Amino acid sequence: MPQIIPIKDLKNTSEILEKCHSLDEPVFITKNGYGDMVIMSIEAYENMAYMNDVYVKNRYII
């Protein structure tokens, strides 16, 4: 289940960092109830980028 937090919670940076690393998935930030941005750990980003690269390369093989 995606984690969604309001932008005002970004004041608790260490808590947000722990959440990003423990979940290993994006954390969605809302502003006035609407999606505004996404943050994630570098490890999660690199894994996502790698999987995207694999997907793109395999698309041309089939």
Secondary structure, DSSP 4 states (H G I P E B T S, - for coil): --EEEEGGGGG-HHHHHHHHHHH-S-EEEEETTEEEEEE--HHHHHHHHHHHHHHHHHHHH-
